Amino acid sequence: MVSYVKIGRLVRVLRGPRKDRVGVITAIIDANRVLVENPQDEKMWRHVQSLQNVEPTKFVVKVGMNASTKALKAALEAKDIVAAYNKSGKAKMVAAAQALAGSTDFERYQLRVAKRSRAHWSRKIFAEKDAKTSVSWHAKLAAKMEKTNKKIAGKKSTGKKTAKKDLVSDGNQR
């Protein structure tokens, strides 16, 4: 999906003091700069942003060029764009990164222990299920090979091939 830069497009700021904040493009100044604002965020007043510093999202609100703050606020509330963005995977990823960056050493330790515990229990549950019925590929392959070996062991050899091998190994005939 391509998100083109246009008036009304919700964008995320990538760097600087407003990093990871979202705003709406209210005007396109030139090929490299846009005017961005978000009336719902007090740090995102109307300002110029470089296009290299913003990431367009898939969300768009219908506003005119150089729309007033009041009109922009009404359009954002009518469509509830910022809440929809906050539900997106990208916003969740940004929030998780911010939470991790703001966590203490002990909180990171607790997270690491919780991940290990979850992995341990999931492996244990999977092993129990795999023991009852073959779930993993290697258990299925082992069962298939065992079945094939039983089938081969059950057949009696005719003796023709073994007799020929004996002659070749004696060196009498080739």
C-alpha angles and dihedrals in degrees: 000000000000118000108202122204108253140142110285096026115136110232135187119223111233105194142016134041091323095050115159093007120127130226141164124251106241098174140006109227099184140321092297107033138055136184110243131189140163114187091191091063117062092207093054103070118156108295142144118266129186115240088231087062099051134069115208116224129205092254120101132180123198109245134141127245112287091003115188120255090249093054091045092050091051092049092049092049093046094055096028090220098162092055090049090051091050089058092054123103094244092055091048090050091051091048091050091050091049091049091050092047091051096046125105126241091258092051090052089050091051090050092051092050091048091051091051092049092049091049092048094052094044091052091048094050091046092050090052092051091045090053092054097044128003107261104152122073095240093052090050091048092049091051091049093049091048091052091049092049091052090051092051093045090051093059119086115229116241094220097230095105094043092051091052091050090051092055093050093048092050090057094226097114136017 
